[in-house]
Amino acid sequence: STVIGIAKELLTMVDSELIGPSEFTSEGLHQHFGLEQKKEDKPKSVFDVSMLDDSKKAGSFFFNEFGGFLSAMEKKDYLSGLKNLLADLFDNGGIQRKQLAKTSSIINPYINILAGSSPKWFEQAVTGGDITGGLLTRFIFFVDRGVNDRWKSALSLVVKDKSKQLELVDHLRKLHSYKGHLPIDITDEARAMFDEYSKEYEFMLREQMIQEGQENMTLFARKIVFIKKIAGLLCLSRELDNFPVLPSPSVVSLEDINNAIECISFFEEKSIGYLKSLNKAPAINSPIERVEAVIKNAGMKGITRTELLNRTKLLSYQLQKELEVLMDQEDRRIKKE
């Protein structure tokens, strides 16, 4: 929450309009970011709409307890569909339309979510679908396992040194003043490094998929996208330091690529084991599921009725009832002891 507070304060000093609402529904997001079109207006093409006011296409959301927010999206009807919308907005997927009282269109949105959570609340709120479905893969995680002086010192410097804070705010304001399309190119050596790393990472993911299954592969499938984005931001930031006006195009250097890889790899190293531990198989609650799971695990060697009773924790008459159901299935062979 301290880190999130620092980021929010800096962003507020740059432009308070970039701070998104702390509570919202999917309809509310459309109203916040959207460009409303009255029914009596003549229909406009996508190209006409995209030329309209740019003031509501970007926003940052801050959650000091993200676990509570995830849990609410699962349990509250008025938040249904919000996970899908946030995933679509994150991907900057062109135009997003929703038919409300007035037609609302979101054009080329750019959103950020900065969030923290206590481990217990987060672990209770996360579902398998959040991981394999893609919502959490759109986040860069930092799992705090103690003090890391290398990263803590930078945050402390911003807080304690007012001149450094103002210098950073001024830098962000300059970067924020550039809106619309910013062309970015890349040097040949930087492209070669990025392509080589991408191929190696893709190969590693495929090996991991064979060993651990598809679900764990999705956890880090967006790492290459993150590296590309961070490299672009580092490039713009560096060139803004060197020139009062950004060149067109700005050029990603080999240093930008290497720094982006180092940055994202740092976060992955801190979080990979923890995130995999969240991707647990759903609990088996029904008696039939428990019986099937035990029989499946026994494999070709089979299992006796007594062992089934012990492992499923069912009463004798309950087990008999479930076995009768299974005996009706052609793919089961159940014999008397």
C-alpha positions in Angstrom: 0.0 0.0 0.0 3.0 2.3 0.6 4.3 1.8 -2.9 0.8 2.2 -4.4 0.4 5.4 -2.5 3.7 6.8 -3.9 2.7 6.0 -7.4 -0.7 7.5 -7.0 0.8 10.7 -5.6 3.2 11.1 -8.4 0.5 10.5 -11.0 -1.8 12.9 -9.4 0.9 15.6 -9.6 1.3 14.9 -13.3 -2.5 14.9 -14.2 -5.3 14.1 -11.8 -7.5 13.1 -14.7 -5.4 10.0 -15.1 -6.7 8.6 -11.7 -9.6 6.2 -12.5 -12.5 5.5 -10.1 -11.9 3.2 -7.1 -15.2 1.5 -7.5 -17.0 0.7 -10.8 -19.0 -1.7 -12.9 -18.5 -2.6 -16.5 -21.2 0.0 -17.4 -19.5 2.5 -15.2 -16.2 2.0 -17.0 -17.9 2.6 -20.3 -19.4 5.8 -19.0 -16.0 6.9 -17.6 -13.9 6.1 -20.7 -16.6 6.1 -23.4 -17.6 8.5 -26.1 -21.3 8.7 -25.9 -23.4 8.9 -29.1 -27.0 10.1 -28.9 -29.5 8.0 -30.8 -30.7 10.9 -32.9 -27.2 11.6 -34.1 -26.2 10.3 -37.5 -24.1 7.1 -37.2 -20.4 7.7 -37.3 -17.8 5.4 -38.7 -15.0 3.9 -36.6 -12.7 6.4 -38.3 -14.9 9.4 -37.3 -15.2 8.3 -33.7 -11.4 7.7 -33.4 -10.8 11.4 -34.2 -12.9 12.6 -31.3 -11.7 13.9 -27.9 -8.8 11.9 -26.5 -9.2 13.0 -22.8 -10.9 9.8 -21.5 -8.9 7.1 -23.1 -6.3 6.6 -20.4 -6.6 5.8 -16.7 -4.9 4.2 -13.7 -6.7 2.2 -11.1 -5.4 1.7 -7.6 -6.4 -1.1 -5.2 -4.8 -1.6 -1.8 -6.7 -4.9 -1.4 -6.9 -6.5 -4.8 -8.0 -9.8 -3.3 -11.3 -8.2 -2.1 -11.8 -6.8 -5.6 -11.3 -10.2 -7.3 -13.7 -11.8 -4.8 -16.4 -9.1 -5.4 -16.2 -9.7 -9.2 -17.1 -13.4 -8.5 -19.9 -12.9 -6.0 -21.7 -9.7 -7.0 -24.0 -9.8 -9.9 -23.6 -6.1 -10.8 -19.8 -6.8 -11.4 -20.4 -9.7 -13.8 -18.5 -9.3 -17.0 -16.0 -6.9 -15.5 -13.1 -9.3 -15.7 -13.6 -9.8 -19.4 -13.9 -6.1 -20.0 -10.7 -5.3 -18.0 -8.8 -7.9 -20.0 -10.1 -6.4 -23.3 -9.2 -2.9 -22.2 -5.7 -4.0 -21.2 -5.0 -5.4 -24.6 -5.8 -2.0 -26.2 -8.1 -3.9 -28.6 -9.3 -1.1 -30.8 -13.0 -0.2 -30.3 -15.1 -1.5 -27.5 -18.9 -0.8 -27.8 -21.7 -1.3 -25.3 -25.4 -0.6 -25.8 -26.5 1.4 -22.7 -29.2 4.1 -22.6 -26.9 5.8 -25.1 -24.4 3.9 -27.3 -21.0 4.1 -25.6 -17.7 3.4 -27.4 -14.3 3.2 -25.9 -11.6 3.8 -28.5 -8.0 2.6 -28.1 -8.0 2.6 -24.3 -4.8 2.6 -22.2 -5.3 1.4 -18.6 -3.0 0.5 -15.7 -3.9 -1.3 -12.6 -1.6 -1.0 -9.5 -2.7 -3.3 -6.8 -1.6 -5.0 -3.6 -3.0 -7.6 -1.4 -2.3 -9.6 1.8 -1.4 -13.2 0.7 -4.2 -14.8 2.6 -7.0 -12.7 1.1 -5.5 -12.9 -2.4 -5.1 -16.7 -2.3 -8.7 -17.1 -1.1 -10.0 -14.9 -3.9 -8.0 -16.2 -6.9 -9.7 -18.9 -9.0 -8.2 -21.3 -11.6 -10.0 -19.3 -14.3 -8.2 -16.1 -13.2 -4.9 -17.8 -14.1 -5.8 -20.0 -17.0 -8.4 -17.6 -18.4 -5.8 -14.9 -18.7 -6.8 -12.1 -16.3 -3.8 -12.5 -14.0 -1.4 -13.2 -16.9 -1.8 -9.5 -17.7 -0.2 -8.4 -14.5 3.5 -8.2 -13.5 3.8 -9.6 -10.0 6.2 -8.8 -7.2 6.1 -11.2 -4.3 7.6 -9.7 -1.2 9.7 -12.2 0.7 11.7 -9.6 2.7 13.6 -6.4 2.2 15.4 -5.9 -1.1 17.7 -2.9 -0.8 18.2 -2.4 -4.5 14.5 -1.7 -5.1 13.6 -0.1 -1.8 16.3 2.5 -2.0 14.8 3.9 -5.2 11.4 4.4 -3.6 12.9 5.9 -0.4 14.8 8.4 -2.6 11.7 9.6 -4.3 9.9 10.0 -1.0 12.7 11.7 1.0 14.3 13.8 -1.7 11.8 16.5 -2.8 14.0 17.7 -5.7 14.2 14.2 -7.1 10.4 13.8 -6.7 9.8 17.0 -8.6 12.3 16.1 -11.3 10.5 12.8 -11.8 7.1 14.5 -12.0 8.5 17.0 -14.6 9.8 14.1 -16.6 6.5 12.3 -16.5 4.6 15.5 -17.5 6.8 15.8 -20.6 6.1 12.2 -21.5 2.4 12.6 -20.8 2.2 15.7 -23.2 2.7 13.3 -26.1 -0.6 11.9 -27.2 -1.8 9.9 -30.1 0.4 7.7 -32.3 4.1 7.7 -31.4 6.2 5.7 -34.0 8.9 3.6 -32.4 11.7 1.8 -34.4 14.4 -0.6 -33.2 18.0 -1.1 -34.1 19.1 -4.2 -35.9 21.2 -5.5 -33.0 18.3 -4.8 -30.5 15.9 -6.7 -32.8 18.3 -9.6 -33.1 18.6 -9.8 -29.3 14.8 -9.6 -28.8 14.1 -12.2 -31.5 16.7 -14.6 -30.0 15.4 -14.2 -26.5 11.8 -14.7 -27.7 12.6 -17.9 -29.5 14.5 -19.3 -26.4 11.6 -18.4 -24.2 9.0 -19.9 -26.5 11.1 -23.2 -26.5 11.2 -23.1 -22.7 7.4 -22.6 -22.5 6.8 -25.6 -24.8 9.1 -27.7 -22.7 7.3 -26.5 -19.6 3.9 -27.3 -21.1 5.0 -30.9 -21.7 6.3 -31.3 -18.2 3.7 -29.3 -16.2 0.6 -29.0 -18.4 -1.0 -26.2 -20.4 -2.3 -24.3 -17.4 1.1 -23.4 -16.0 2.3 -22.3 -19.4 -0.3 -19.5 -19.5 1.1 -17.9 -16.4 4.1 -16.4 -18.2 3.0 -16.5 -21.8 2.9 -12.7 -21.8 6.5 -12.1 -20.6 7.6 -11.2 -24.1 4.8 -8.7 -24.5 5.9 -7.1 -21.2 9.5 -6.9 -22.3 8.4 -5.2 -25.5 6.3 -2.6 -23.6 9.0 -1.9 -21.0 11.7 -1.5 -23.7 9.5 1.0 -25.5 8.9 3.0 -22.3 12.6 3.0 -21.5 13.4 4.2 -25.0 10.9 7.1 -24.8 12.1 8.0 -21.4 15.8 7.9 -22.4 15.3 10.0 -25.5 13.2 12.5 -23.6 16.2 13.0 -21.3 18.5 13.5 -24.3 16.3 15.8 -26.4 13.6 18.3 -25.4 11.4 16.9 -28.2 11.0 13.2 -29.0 12.4 12.2 -32.4 10.2 10.6 -34.9 10.6 7.7 -34.8 12.2 7.0 -31.4 14.6 4.1 -31.6 14.8 1.2 -29.2 18.4 0.3 -28.5 20.1 -2.9 -27.4 20.5 -1.4 -23.9 16.7 -0.8 -23.8 16.0 -4.5 -24.7 18.6 -5.8 -22.2 17.3 -3.6 -19.4 13.7 -4.6 -20.1 14.7 -8.3 -20.0 16.5 -7.8 -16.7 13.5 -5.9 -15.2 10.9 -8.5 -16.1 13.1 -11.4 -15.3 13.6 -9.9 -11.8 9.9 -9.9 -11.2 9.4 -13.4 -12.6 12.1 -14.8 -10.4 10.4 -13.4 -7.4 7.0 -14.6 -8.3 7.1 -17.8 -10.4 7.0 -20.3 -7.6 4.2 -18.5 -5.8 2.0 -18.1 -8.8 2.3 -21.7 -9.7 1.3 -22.7 -6.2 -2.0 -20.7 -6.8 -2.9 -22.8 -9.8 -4.4 -25.7 -7.7 -6.9 -28.3 -8.9 -10.5 -27.4 -7.8 -11.7 -29.1 -4.6 -13.5 -32.4 -5.2 -16.7 -32.2 -3.2 -19.3 -34.6 -4.6 -19.1 -38.3 -3.6 -19.1 -39.4 -7.2 -16.1 -37.1 -8.0 -14.2 -38.5 -5.0 -14.8 -42.1 -6.0 -13.9 -41.5 -9.6 -10.7 -39.6 -8.6 -9.5 -42.5 -6.4 -10.3 -45.1 -9.0 -8.5 -43.1 -11.7 -5.4 -42.7 -9.5 -5.3 -46.5 -8.8 -4.9 -47.1 -12.5 -4.7 -50.6 -14.0 -3.7 -52.2 -10.7 -7.3 -51.5 -9.4 -8.5 -50.9 -5.9 -10.6 -52.8 -3.4 -13.9 -51.7 -1.9 -12.2 -51.5 1.6 -9.5 -49.2 0.2 -12.2 -47.1 -1.5 -14.1 -46.7 1.8 -10.9 -45.5 3.5 -9.8 -43.1 0.8 -13.1 -41.5 0.0 -14.3 -41.3 3.6 -17.8 -42.4 2.6 -20.2 -44.6 4.5 -20.7 -48.1 3.1 -24.2 -47.3 1.8 -23.0 -44.1 0.2 -20.2 -45.9 -1.6 -22.6 -48.6 -2.8 -24.8 -46.0 -4.3 -22.0 -44.3 -6.2 -20.6 -47.7 -7.4 -24.0 -48.6 -8.9 -23.9 -45.4 -10.9 -20.3 -46.2 -12.1 -21.3 -49.8 -13.0 -23.8 -48.4 -15.5 -20.9 -46.7 -17.4 -19.3 -48.8 -20.2 -15.8 -47.6 -19.4 -15.8 -49.0 -15.8 -15.1 -52.6 -14.7 -16.0 -53.2 -11.1 -15.7 -56.6 -9.6 -16.8 -58.0 -6.2 -14.1 -58.5 -3.6 
